[in-house]
């Protein structure tokens, strides 16, 4: 896959992956880059896929919803479990082909996972397997609270063991409540894992306001913005 693709994974669920992905999208659009987004699977969808629609709006991505979020499932469960409940089979091959195609049509493709790296897509196939198959560089998002050191370090080690490039991590603040660990989590994670901290986000009203607080971890597109 192109070096213009970034996979955003979480250390857990509810840690701010969508918020950070949208913030990256806002930052890249501000540079004049064409941004494509993909949320391969979204669960807990009762009427519309909230996360996928937020990503599409942040990126200004005009692709059909089927290309942005091909699997939309009702049950708020792991993708493979939610799919089984509806008689749906998630096809990793279909997802891989979709990501390759979408990356060709943009300066940057942002891919947001569901939960963490080892969340199952189908059977024993996980998001990690999809990332390895396409050699997607990934950014780890963790909530800036007690426990995030262990969660981020575990995710980093699993990714490294699989041979993936991890440019860095972002700590988000999903709620206005902070605890004493928030002042030292980023430095401790960097020391423990050797990863760069790409941003520590305070509790903010929206991702657009977080864009300037993030550092884009990959090289700029080699072609001018808007060129394929």
N, C-alpha and C positions, 0 to 999 in steps of 0.2 A: 504493500500500500504506500501511497504518497506520504512524504514527511509533513504534508499539510493536514493530516488527519490527527485528531486528538480524542482519545477515549477518556471520559470523565467517570471515574468509579468512586464509590463511597466506602468508607470504613465500616459503615452500617447503614441501616435505613433511617430516613428522617434527619440526615446530617447536613442537608443543604445542597445536594448535587445539582438540582434544577436551578436554584438561585445562582450558584457559581457558574454553571454552564451558560445561563442567560447573561451573566455579567461579562463573561468572556466574549459572547456574541456581540454585546453592545460595544465592547472595547475594539473588537476587530472591525466592526462596521464603521466606527469612528475613524479608522485608518483608511477607509475606502475599499476594504476587501469584501468580496462576495462570500457570504457565509451560508453554508448548508448545514442543516441539523438533522439528527436522527435519534429517536428514542425507540429502539427496536421493539421493546415490549413495555407496555404500561398496564399495570393491574389496578384493581380498585376503581375501574371506570364504570360509572353508572350511566352517564349520559354522554359526556365528551371527555377526551384525554387531557386533563388539566395541564400536566407537565409538558406534553408534546405541543399543545397550543401556546403555552408560554414560551417555549423554545422557538417556535415558528415566528411568533411576534417579535421576539428579541432579535432574531437573525434577519427578519424581513424575508424569510424563505417562502417563495411562492409555490413550492412543489405541492403536489396533492398530498392530502393527509395520509394516504396509503403508503407513500414513500417516506413520510416523516415518522409515522408510527404504524407499522404494518400489523402489529398484534396488539389489540385492545381488549382487555379481559375484565370481567366484572368483579370477580372475587379478589379481595385485598390479600393475596397470598403470593408465594413464590411463583414465577412465571410457569414452570412446568406443572405445578399443582393446580393453579388457576386454569391453565389450558385443559388439563385432564378433566376438570369439573365441567367444562363446556364442550367436551368432545373435540377439542382443537389440538392439532399437532403443530408445534413450533418447529420450523425447518431451519436449522443453522445454515444450510447451504443457501437457502433463499436470502437469509440475512446477509451473509458474506457477499453474495453477488450484488445485492442492493447497495451495500456500503461502498463497494468498488465503483459502481456506476455513479453514485452520488458524489464521490470524491472527485471524479473527473470533471464535474460540471461546476466546481466552485474553487475559490482561492483556498478556503479552509472548510473542512468538514468536522463538526463537533458531534461526537456520539456520546449519549448519556446512557449509562447502564441502569439497572434496577437493583437497589440494595448494594451488595458487595460483589467482589470478584467471583466467589464460589457459589453464588446463587444459581440454581439450575435452570437452564432453558428448556431442555428436553432430555429425559432420562438422566444420564450422568454427565451430559454436556453442559458446561457452565459458561458464564460470560468470560471467564478466563480463557477457555478453549477458543472462543470466538476471537478474542484479542490476540491470542498466540497465532491462530490461523492466518490472520491478516497482518501480524506484527505491528499492532497499533501501539504507539507510545501512549502512556496513560498518566493522568494526574489523579492523585488521591485526594478526596475531600473528606474532612473529618469535622465533627462539631467541636468547638473549642470549650470542652468541659472535661470533668474528671473521667478518666477511662480512655480518652482519645489517644494517649501515647501508645498503649497496648494495641488498640485497634488499628491505628495507622502503621505501626511497626510490623504487625502480623501481615497486613495487606502488602506492605512493601517487600517483605521477605518472600511471600508467595509469588509476587510478580517477578522478582529477581530470579527466583529459582526456576521460573518458567522461561527465562531469557528475555523478558520484556524490558524495554527502556522506560524508566520512570523519571521524567524531567523534574518532578517536584510534587509538593502537596499544598493544599489550601485549607486553612481552618476558618470555618464559618461560625456565625452566631445565630442559630435559628430562633432563639427566643431572647427577650431582654434580660433574662436572669443569667447572671454570671457567677462563677465560683472562683476560689483562690487559684486554681490550677491554670486559669486562662492566661495569666501573666507569664507563665513559664513553659506552657505546652509546646509552642512552636520551636523554641530553642532546644528543648529536650528531644523532640522528635528528630530534628536535624542532626543532633549529636549522635543519637542512637542509630539512625538509618543512613546518614550521609546524604540525605536528600535536601534539595533547596526548598525553602519556604517561598512560595509564589504569592503569598498574601495572607494576612490575618484580618478578616472582615468583622467589623463590629455589627451589632444589630442595626439593620438599615430598613427603610420603608420599601425599597425596591432594588432590583439588580442593576438598573442603570446607574444608580448612585455608587455602586460598588466597582464599576468598571475601571476607574482610575486607580483603584487600590490593588489591582492584580498585575502581575508581570507575565506576559505571554512567553511560554517556555520554549517554543520552537522557532526555527529560522523563518524569516519572512518569505513569502512566495517569490520564486525566481522570475516570474513574469509580472508585468504591471497589473494593478488591480483591474478586474473586469476582463482580463484576457484568459482564455482557457489554457 
